[in-house]
Amino acid sequence: MWKYLIIMFMTASLGGGAVFSQIPVELFVGQNRTTLDVMFFRFFEDSQERPSKLLLFNRNRAGIDRAMSPTSNLPQFGFTEALSYNHPKLNGIAPVFVVQVFNSGAYTKAGIQYAFLREKVTLFSWLVSETERKPALDHYLLLRFTPGITNELKLFSQIESLSTFPTDSDLYSFTQRIRLGVEWRGFQFGAGSDLTERSGHPDPFSSNTGLFLRYDFK
């Protein structure tokens, strides 16, 4: 089943007009849930094959709960595509438009993004709002640090945070995903934990701790 999910995610990620040299895929096996994740950044190319000012953020994610039954804890899917216009004079700050599709429905969002993409450091964040009359506000943060340890070995550390605040209620949700391990010849592996807090939910706090394996498909 995971084989078909990988093919589906990679096919969805290859949008027209951009050149993708690497597509990182992560398999995370936790004590409560197993997830498959594809996330990358790519600049579109202009007519002279130079990076343009349009940056694509792609996120495709699927999860299967160990407590799944025919009527509860069903598989969860999420697809996020974000397109931003990054003018050099704005120093990483850019307007961004986001489209997301989840089990619960499809959503369009718009707001402000910041991107700092380097070989060893990635800092990516946005503050967006749904384009509805009573929208929810989302703040997303990704911080990745991969310094060298030896000629072939690197540290792999990554923290993600997603905070959602509806404007028509007091409900909120916080999600943090932590990964810590090493990188060797395109593979990243180590330990991780996914933490979630949801107000007004019967089980407001949940965690999923386990091991991850990532690989950059070329």
Secondary structure, 3 states (H helix, E strand, C coil): CHHHHHHHHHHHHCCCCECCCCEEEEEEEECCEEEEEEEEEEEEECCCCCEEEEEEEEEEEEEEECCCCCCCCCCEEEEEEEEEECCHHHCCEEEEEEEEEECCEEEEEEEEEEEEECCCEEEEEEEEEECCCCCEEEEEEEEEECCECCCCEEEEEEEEEEEEEECCCCCCEEEEEEEEEEEECCEEEEEEEEEEEECCCCCCEEEEEEEEEEEEEC
